[in-house]
Amino acid sequence: MKSVIFIAPPAAGKGTQSSNLVDLGYTHISTGDMLREEIAKESEIGLVVKDIISKGMLVSDEIVFELINNKLSNLDKPFILDGFPRTIKQAELLDNLLNKLDINNYEVIYLDINSEDAMKRALGRLTCNKCGASFNKYYEALQPIQEGICDNCGNTLVTRTDDNEESFKVRFNTFIENTEPIIEFYKSKNKLHNVDATMDSFDITNKIKDILKWLVLKVIEK
Ligand code: ADP
């Protein structure tokens, strides 16, 4: 079973796609979630990264790599990497680690979306701090059944501190600046797959399953 590395602008749907795939037997590794957990715990790392994240800036390569190194080195299942690598330095650190762990069975999925669509998703996003589920007030199909309440666990939904217009613009620009070299890096390894992230969430999941060589049942029109 192939592991997955997502590369995507903010709010492209990495988290949603990860949760659509995780039941197939993957370990979901989200650097954003891990960093937000550190903030909630008020740990040493949490205190360092709190303001950086709210402003939409990138946390240092060393801090995120330490989190990733700990996770990947103790893994017995295929993984979904959501939010790492985000810089060419991180891509190189990851490559060295995967070589060391003798892991080459993975594909890189680039979720392609323009800044207007991504911004609409970010500004409407509502997240559950308890179970990690994500909803969106601007898309009917993604609204919670009861306003402000998580469908899965009943917790109160919140807006992330970095899901505001100012932070979003910083995050999107940071992504554009850092992406090109990462894309080239994985293209040259024959690992990169471009997926249109403006499609329906279910269609995106099917497309990804196709790439990962999962059997996708296609509906045959009569
Ligand atoms: P999104 O994809 O919507 O930006 P994430 O949850 O992936 O959300 O990341 C939230 C924030 O956490 C980022 O804007 C950044 O500040 C920090 N972060 C997450 N992953 C990384 C990383 N690999 N390198 C540096 N900072 C990161």
py3Dmol code that shows the C-alpha trace and the ligand (Angstrom):
import py3Dmol

protein = """\
ATOM      1  CA  MET A   1       0.000   0.000   0.000  1.00  0.00           C
ATOM      2  CA  LYS A   2       1.438   3.314  -1.100  1.00  0.00           C
ATOM      3  CA  SER A   3       1.937   6.192   1.339  1.00  0.00           C
ATOM      4  CA  VAL A   4       0.830   9.704   0.382  1.00  0.00           C
ATOM      5  CA  ILE A   5       2.508  13.082   0.580  1.00  0.00           C
ATOM      6  CA  PHE A   6       0.201  16.054   0.026  1.00  0.00           C
ATOM      7  CA  ILE A   7       1.479  19.336  -1.359  1.00  0.00           C
ATOM      8  CA  ALA A   8      -1.177  22.018  -1.435  1.00  0.00           C
ATOM      9  CA  PRO A   9      -1.898  25.662  -0.790  1.00  0.00           C
ATOM     10  CA  PRO A  10      -3.706  26.522   2.458  1.00  0.00           C
ATOM     11  CA  ALA A  11      -7.321  25.360   2.604  1.00  0.00           C
ATOM     12  CA  ALA A  12      -7.030  23.261  -0.579  1.00  0.00           C
ATOM     13  CA  GLY A  13      -8.552  20.295   1.255  1.00  0.00           C
ATOM     14  CA  LYS A  14      -5.543  18.275   2.451  1.00  0.00           C
ATOM     15  CA  GLY A  15      -7.201  17.629   5.804  1.00  0.00           C
ATOM     16  CA  THR A  16     -10.534  16.619   4.243  1.00  0.00           C
ATOM     17  CA  GLN A  17      -8.865  14.261   1.757  1.00  0.00           C
ATOM     18  CA  SER A  18      -6.711  12.810   4.526  1.00  0.00           C
ATOM     19  CA  SER A  19      -9.782  11.971   6.588  1.00  0.00           C
ATOM     20  CA  ASN A  20     -11.491  10.457   3.514  1.00  0.00           C
ATOM     21  CA  LEU A  21      -8.489   8.136   3.041  1.00  0.00           C
ATOM     22  CA  VAL A  22      -7.463   7.360   6.609  1.00  0.00           C
ATOM     23  CA  ASP A  23      -9.949   4.473   7.057  1.00  0.00           C
ATOM     24  CA  LEU A  24      -8.121   2.535   4.342  1.00  0.00           C
ATOM     25  CA  GLY A  25      -5.438   1.907   6.978  1.00  0.00           C
ATOM     26  CA  TYR A  26      -3.195   4.957   6.907  1.00  0.00           C
ATOM     27  CA  THR A  27      -1.632   6.889   9.751  1.00  0.00           C
ATOM     28  CA  HIS A  28      -2.527  10.558   9.224  1.00  0.00           C
ATOM     29  CA  ILE A  29       0.357  12.884  10.052  1.00  0.00           C
ATOM     30  CA  SER A  30      -0.620  16.566   9.976  1.00  0.00           C
ATOM     31  CA  THR A  31       2.051  19.054  11.022  1.00  0.00           C
ATOM     32  CA  GLY A  32      -0.643  21.741  11.424  1.00  0.00           C
ATOM     33  CA  ASP A  33      -2.611  19.507  13.841  1.00  0.00           C
ATOM     34  CA  MET A  34       0.550  18.541  15.751  1.00  0.00           C
ATOM     35  CA  LEU A  35       1.562  22.193  16.134  1.00  0.00           C
ATOM     36  CA  ARG A  36      -1.959  23.188  17.253  1.00  0.00           C
ATOM     37  CA  GLU A  37      -1.824  20.361  19.838  1.00  0.00           C
ATOM     38  CA  GLU A  38       1.471  21.781  21.151  1.00  0.00           C
ATOM     39  CA  ILE A  39      -0.212  25.209  21.437  1.00  0.00           C
ATOM     40  CA  ALA A  40      -3.200  23.737  23.290  1.00  0.00           C
ATOM     41  CA  LYS A  41      -0.825  21.939  25.717  1.00  0.00           C
ATOM     42  CA  GLU A  42       1.125  25.213  26.173  1.00  0.00           C
ATOM     43  CA  SER A  43       4.324  23.201  25.678  1.00  0.00           C
ATOM     44  CA  GLU A  44       7.713  24.803  24.990  1.00  0.00           C
ATOM     45  CA  ILE A  45       7.196  24.317  21.227  1.00  0.00           C
ATOM     46  CA  GLY A  46       3.610  25.575  21.525  1.00  0.00           C
ATOM     47  CA  LEU A  47       4.715  28.839  23.101  1.00  0.00           C
ATOM     48  CA  VAL A  48       7.313  29.375  20.357  1.00  0.00           C
ATOM     49  CA  VAL A  49       4.951  28.724  17.439  1.00  0.00           C
ATOM     50  CA  LYS A  50       1.675  30.290  18.635  1.00  0.00           C
ATOM     51  CA  ASP A  51       2.158  33.776  17.147  1.00  0.00           C
ATOM     52  CA  ILE A  52       3.963  32.513  14.054  1.00  0.00           C
ATOM     53  CA  ILE A  53       0.955  30.346  13.137  1.00  0.00           C
ATOM     54  CA  SER A  54      -1.649  33.060  13.843  1.00  0.00           C
ATOM     55  CA  LYS A  55       0.188  35.391  11.488  1.00  0.00           C
ATOM     56  CA  GLY A  56       0.251  32.720   8.762  1.00  0.00           C
ATOM     57  CA  MET A  57       4.044  32.421   8.737  1.00  0.00           C
ATOM     58  CA  LEU A  58       6.053  29.195   8.566  1.00  0.00           C
ATOM     59  CA  VAL A  59       7.437  27.540  11.668  1.00  0.00           C
ATOM     60  CA  SER A  60      11.169  26.723  11.467  1.00  0.00           C
ATOM     61  CA  ASP A  61      12.251  23.668   9.477  1.00  0.00           C
ATOM     62  CA  GLU A  62      14.010  22.298  12.597  1.00  0.00           C
ATOM     63  CA  ILE A  63      10.881  22.322  14.772  1.00  0.00           C
ATOM     64  CA  VAL A  64       8.596  20.661  12.220  1.00  0.00           C
ATOM     65  CA  PHE A  65      11.237  18.151  11.178  1.00  0.00           C
ATOM     66  CA  GLU A  66      11.699  17.061  14.784  1.00  0.00           C
ATOM     67  CA  LEU A  67       7.960  16.314  14.994  1.00  0.00           C
ATOM     68  CA  ILE A  68       8.005  14.450  11.665  1.00  0.00           C
ATOM     69  CA  ASN A  69      11.160  12.505  12.494  1.00  0.00           C
ATOM     70  CA  ASN A  70       9.616  11.242  15.750  1.00  0.00           C
ATOM     71  CA  LYS A  71       6.417  10.162  14.007  1.00  0.00           C
ATOM     72  CA  LEU A  72       7.904   8.514  10.911  1.00  0.00           C
ATOM     73  CA  SER A  73      10.668   6.709  12.771  1.00  0.00           C
ATOM     74  CA  ASN A  74       8.114   4.889  14.938  1.00  0.00           C
ATOM     75  CA  LEU A  75       5.610   3.932  12.274  1.00  0.00           C
ATOM     76  CA  ASP A  76       4.419   0.472  11.286  1.00  0.00           C
ATOM     77  CA  LYS A  77       1.726   1.553   8.761  1.00  0.00           C
ATOM     78  CA  PRO A  78       1.673   3.511   5.491  1.00  0.00           C
ATOM     79  CA  PHE A  79       1.281   7.233   6.151  1.00  0.00           C
ATOM     80  CA  ILE A  80      -0.428  10.332   4.821  1.00  0.00           C
ATOM     81  CA  LEU A  81       1.764  13.402   5.193  1.00  0.00           C
ATOM     82  CA  ASP A  82      -0.433  16.493   5.404  1.00  0.00           C
ATOM     83  CA  GLY A  83       1.446  19.798   5.596  1.00  0.00           C
ATOM     84  CA  PHE A  84       5.021  18.535   5.231  1.00  0.00           C
ATOM     85  CA  PRO A  85       7.229  19.267   3.324  1.00  0.00           C
ATOM     86  CA  ARG A  86       6.529  22.961   2.770  1.00  0.00           C
ATOM     87  CA  THR A  87      10.039  24.109   1.823  1.00  0.00           C
ATOM     88  CA  ILE A  88      12.785  22.589  -0.314  1.00  0.00           C
ATOM     89  CA  LYS A  89      14.891  22.185   2.845  1.00  0.00           C
ATOM     90  CA  GLN A  90      12.060  20.126   4.386  1.00  0.00           C
ATOM     91  CA  ALA A  91      11.746  18.056   1.183  1.00  0.00           C
ATOM     92  CA  GLU A  92      15.470  17.241   1.374  1.00  0.00           C
ATOM     93  CA  LEU A  93      15.320  16.383   5.091  1.00  0.00           C
ATOM     94  CA  LEU A  94      12.342  14.127   4.399  1.00  0.00           C
ATOM     95  CA  ASP A  95      14.084  12.470   1.484  1.00  0.00           C
ATOM     96  CA  ASN A  96      17.106  11.624   3.653  1.00  0.00           C
ATOM     97  CA  LEU A  97      14.861  10.257   6.384  1.00  0.00           C
ATOM     98  CA  LEU A  98      12.827   8.103   3.970  1.00  0.00           C
ATOM     99  CA  ASN A  99      16.043   6.746   2.450  1.00  0.00           C
ATOM    100  CA  LYS A 100      17.327   5.934   5.921  1.00  0.00           C
ATOM    101  CA  LEU A 101      14.061   4.154   6.754  1.00  0.00           C
ATOM    102  CA  ASP A 102      14.144   2.406   3.351  1.00  0.00           C
ATOM    103  CA  ILE A 103      10.751   3.826   2.326  1.00  0.00           C
ATOM    104  CA  ASN A 104      10.173   4.484  -1.364  1.00  0.00           C
ATOM    105  CA  ASN A 105       6.614   3.273  -1.763  1.00  0.00           C
ATOM    106  CA  TYR A 106       4.833   6.634  -1.839  1.00  0.00           C
ATOM    107  CA  GLU A 107       3.255   9.129  -4.240  1.00  0.00           C
ATOM    108  CA  VAL A 108       3.111  12.907  -4.037  1.00  0.00           C
ATOM    109  CA  ILE A 109      -0.267  14.528  -4.687  1.00  0.00           C
ATOM    110  CA  TYR A 110      -0.374  18.196  -5.566  1.00  0.00           C
ATOM    111  CA  LEU A 111      -3.845  19.614  -4.838  1.00  0.00           C
ATOM    112  CA  ASP A 112      -4.122  22.446  -7.305  1.00  0.00           C
ATOM    113  CA  ILE A 113      -6.412  25.394  -6.470  1.00  0.00           C
ATOM    114  CA  ASN A 114      -6.433  29.134  -7.204  1.00  0.00           C
ATOM    115  CA  SER A 115      -6.201  31.718  -4.434  1.00  0.00           C
ATOM    116  CA  GLU A 116      -9.843  32.956  -4.704  1.00  0.00           C
ATOM    117  CA  ASP A 117     -11.339  29.490  -4.213  1.00  0.00           C
ATOM    118  CA  ALA A 118      -8.869  28.642  -1.452  1.00  0.00           C
ATOM    119  CA  MET A 119      -9.610  31.905   0.364  1.00  0.00           C
ATOM    120  CA  LYS A 120     -13.369  31.245   0.278  1.00  0.00           C
ATOM    121  CA  ARG A 121     -12.711  27.832   1.810  1.00  0.00           C
ATOM    122  CA  ALA A 122     -10.427  29.245   4.506  1.00  0.00           C
ATOM    123  CA  LEU A 123     -12.759  32.070   5.524  1.00  0.00           C
ATOM    124  CA  GLY A 124     -15.761  29.739   5.753  1.00  0.00           C
ATOM    125  CA  ARG A 125     -13.949  26.899   7.504  1.00  0.00           C
ATOM    126  CA  LEU A 126     -15.180  25.700  10.892  1.00  0.00           C
ATOM    127  CA  THR A 127     -13.113  23.099  12.712  1.00  0.00           C
ATOM    128  CA  CYS A 128     -13.624  20.797  15.634  1.00  0.00           C
ATOM    129  CA  ASN A 129     -10.778  20.927  18.136  1.00  0.00           C
ATOM    130  CA  LYS A 130     -11.822  17.626  19.659  1.00  0.00           C
ATOM    131  CA  CYS A 131     -12.046  15.224  16.676  1.00  0.00           C
ATOM    132  CA  GLY A 132     -10.454  17.362  13.938  1.00  0.00           C
ATOM    133  CA  ALA A 133     -13.505  17.329  11.632  1.00  0.00           C
ATOM    134  CA  SER A 134     -13.853  20.262   9.269  1.00  0.00           C
ATOM    135  CA  PHE A 135     -17.009  22.024   7.997  1.00  0.00           C
ATOM    136  CA  ASN A 136     -17.687  25.097   5.872  1.00  0.00           C
ATOM    137  CA  LYS A 137     -20.383  27.718   6.310  1.00  0.00           C
ATOM    138  CA  TYR A 138     -20.157  28.866   2.661  1.00  0.00           C
ATOM    139  CA  TYR A 139     -20.829  25.470   1.055  1.00  0.00           C
ATOM    140  CA  GLU A 140     -24.234  23.895   1.643  1.00  0.00           C
ATOM    141  CA  ALA A 141     -22.943  20.314   1.398  1.00  0.00           C
ATOM    142  CA  LEU A 142     -20.276  21.050   4.022  1.00  0.00           C
ATOM    143  CA  GLN A 143     -22.409  22.798   6.626  1.00  0.00           C
ATOM    144  CA  PRO A 144     -22.872  21.052   9.987  1.00  0.00           C
ATOM    145  CA  ILE A 145     -26.378  19.690  10.615  1.00  0.00           C
ATOM    146  CA  GLN A 146     -26.738  21.886  13.697  1.00  0.00           C
ATOM    147  CA  GLU A 147     -25.178  25.318  13.391  1.00  0.00           C
ATOM    148  CA  GLY A 148     -21.859  25.605  15.228  1.00  0.00           C
ATOM    149  CA  ILE A 149     -21.869  21.966  16.434  1.00  0.00           C
ATOM    150  CA  CYS A 150     -19.666  19.104  15.200  1.00  0.00           C
ATOM    151  CA  ASP A 151     -21.710  16.337  13.476  1.00  0.00           C
ATOM    152  CA  ASN A 152     -19.215  13.684  14.643  1.00  0.00           C
ATOM    153  CA  CYS A 153     -18.688  14.427  18.328  1.00  0.00           C
ATOM    154  CA  GLY A 154     -21.036  17.256  19.343  1.00  0.00           C
ATOM    155  CA  ASN A 155     -18.222  19.638  20.262  1.00  0.00           C
ATOM    156  CA  THR A 156     -18.513  23.381  19.541  1.00  0.00           C
ATOM    157  CA  LEU A 157     -16.982  24.345  16.168  1.00  0.00           C
ATOM    158  CA  VAL A 158     -14.430  27.143  16.012  1.00  0.00           C
ATOM    159  CA  THR A 159     -12.690  29.284  13.400  1.00  0.00           C
ATOM    160  CA  ARG A 160      -8.906  28.764  13.397  1.00  0.00           C
ATOM    161  CA  THR A 161      -6.917  31.846  14.439  1.00  0.00           C
ATOM    162  CA  ASP A 162      -5.132  31.811  11.052  1.00  0.00           C
ATOM    163  CA  ASP A 163      -8.323  31.549   8.966  1.00  0.00           C
ATOM    164  CA  ASN A 164      -8.684  35.308   8.460  1.00  0.00           C
ATOM    165  CA  GLU A 165      -8.024  37.294   5.282  1.00  0.00           C
ATOM    166  CA  GLU A 166      -4.699  38.768   6.372  1.00  0.00           C
ATOM    167  CA  SER A 167      -3.141  35.469   7.506  1.00  0.00           C
ATOM    168  CA  PHE A 168      -4.555  33.636   4.535  1.00  0.00           C
ATOM    169  CA  LYS A 169      -2.818  36.007   2.096  1.00  0.00           C
ATOM    170  CA  VAL A 170       0.508  35.513   3.894  1.00  0.00           C
ATOM    171  CA  ARG A 171       0.017  31.726   3.854  1.00  0.00           C
ATOM    172  CA  PHE A 172      -0.908  31.640   0.184  1.00  0.00           C
ATOM    173  CA  ASN A 173       2.044  33.838  -0.852  1.00  0.00           C
ATOM    174  CA  THR A 174       4.415  31.769   1.270  1.00  0.00           C
ATOM    175  CA  PHE A 175       3.119  28.680  -0.472  1.00  0.00           C
ATOM    176  CA  ILE A 176       3.641  30.176  -3.948  1.00  0.00           C
ATOM    177  CA  GLU A 177       7.193  31.223  -3.048  1.00  0.00           C
ATOM    178  CA  ASN A 178       8.154  27.802  -1.699  1.00  0.00           C
ATOM    179  CA  THR A 179       6.211  25.459  -3.955  1.00  0.00           C
ATOM    180  CA  GLU A 180       7.963  25.578  -7.289  1.00  0.00           C
ATOM    181  CA  PRO A 181      11.220  23.971  -6.096  1.00  0.00           C
ATOM    182  CA  ILE A 182       9.323  21.250  -4.215  1.00  0.00           C
ATOM    183  CA  ILE A 183       7.251  20.444  -7.291  1.00  0.00           C
ATOM    184  CA  GLU A 184      10.374  20.190  -9.426  1.00  0.00           C
ATOM    185  CA  PHE A 185      12.036  18.041  -6.748  1.00  0.00           C
ATOM    186  CA  TYR A 186       9.257  15.433  -6.869  1.00  0.00           C
ATOM    187  CA  LYS A 187       8.744  15.719 -10.620  1.00  0.00           C
ATOM    188  CA  SER A 188      12.361  14.733 -11.145  1.00  0.00           C
ATOM    189  CA  LYS A 189      11.743  11.670  -8.957  1.00  0.00           C
ATOM    190  CA  ASN A 190       8.657  10.753 -11.028  1.00  0.00           C
ATOM    191  CA  LYS A 191       6.484  10.971  -7.941  1.00  0.00           C
ATOM    192  CA  LEU A 192       4.322  14.003  -8.660  1.00  0.00           C
ATOM    193  CA  HIS A 193       0.613  13.878  -9.542  1.00  0.00           C
ATOM    194  CA  ASN A 194      -1.452  16.977 -10.179  1.00  0.00           C
ATOM    195  CA  VAL A 195      -5.070  16.828  -8.980  1.00  0.00           C
ATOM    196  CA  ASP A 196      -7.662  19.562  -9.573  1.00  0.00           C
ATOM    197  CA  ALA A 197      -8.724  20.503  -6.028  1.00  0.00           C
ATOM    198  CA  THR A 198     -11.746  22.505  -7.170  1.00  0.00           C
ATOM    199  CA  MET A 199     -13.599  19.267  -8.001  1.00  0.00           C
ATOM    200  CA  ASP A 200     -16.168  17.733  -5.680  1.00  0.00           C
ATOM    201  CA  SER A 201     -14.510  16.248  -2.576  1.00  0.00           C
ATOM    202  CA  PHE A 202     -15.681  12.693  -3.432  1.00  0.00           C
ATOM    203  CA  ASP A 203     -14.302  12.949  -7.000  1.00  0.00           C
ATOM    204  CA  ILE A 204     -10.966  14.172  -5.656  1.00  0.00           C
ATOM    205  CA  THR A 205     -10.792  11.184  -3.282  1.00  0.00           C
ATOM    206  CA  ASN A 206     -11.542   8.799  -6.164  1.00  0.00           C
ATOM    207  CA  LYS A 207      -8.892  10.433  -8.320  1.00  0.00           C
ATOM    208  CA  ILE A 208      -6.345  10.018  -5.508  1.00  0.00           C
ATOM    209  CA  LYS A 209      -7.356   6.372  -4.980  1.00  0.00           C
ATOM    210  CA  ASP A 210      -6.813   5.854  -8.698  1.00  0.00           C
ATOM    211  CA  ILE A 211      -3.312   7.285  -8.451  1.00  0.00           C
ATOM    212  CA  LEU A 212      -2.583   5.088  -5.432  1.00  0.00           C
ATOM    213  CA  LYS A 213      -3.889   2.117  -7.430  1.00  0.00           C
ATOM    214  CA  TRP A 214      -6.846   1.499  -5.193  1.00  0.00           C
ATOM    215  CA  LEU A 215      -9.701  -0.187  -7.044  1.00  0.00           C
ATOM    216  CA  VAL A 216     -12.175   2.596  -7.751  1.00  0.00           C
ATOM    217  CA  LEU A 217     -15.707   1.537  -8.626  1.00  0.00           C
ATOM    218  CA  LYS A 218     -16.778   3.714 -11.489  1.00  0.00           C
ATOM    219  CA  VAL A 219     -20.481   4.278 -12.119  1.00  0.00           C
ATOM    220  CA  ILE A 220     -21.298   3.244 -15.666  1.00  0.00           C
ATOM    221  CA  GLU A 221     -23.967   5.477 -17.173  1.00  0.00           C
ATOM    222  CA  LYS A 222     -26.725   3.583 -18.953  1.00  0.00           C
TER     223      LYS A 222
END
"""
ligand_1 = """\
27
ADP
P -3.241 25.039 5.982
O -2.878 23.951 5.033
O -4.669 25.453 5.889
O -2.309 26.225 5.918
P -2.083 23.563 8.238
O -2.887 23.040 9.359
O -1.423 22.575 7.341
O -3.089 24.519 7.459
O -0.910 24.541 8.788
C -1.216 25.600 9.666
C 0.053 26.376 9.996
O 0.980 25.540 10.719
C 0.866 26.898 8.804
O 0.364 28.111 8.274
C 2.259 27.077 9.455
O 2.302 28.228 10.273
C 2.335 25.860 10.375
N 2.938 24.695 9.666
C 2.308 23.547 9.355
N 3.130 22.714 8.704
C 4.321 23.374 8.569
C 5.566 23.071 7.972
N 5.774 21.898 7.337
N 6.563 23.989 8.034
C 6.382 25.156 8.659
N 5.230 25.528 9.240
C 4.196 24.648 9.207
"""
view = py3Dmol.view(width=600, height=400)
view.addModel(protein, "pdb")
view.setStyle({"model": 0}, {"cartoon": {"style": "trace"}})
view.addModel(ligand_1, "xyz")
view.setStyle({"model": 1}, {"stick": {}})
view.zoomTo()
view.show()
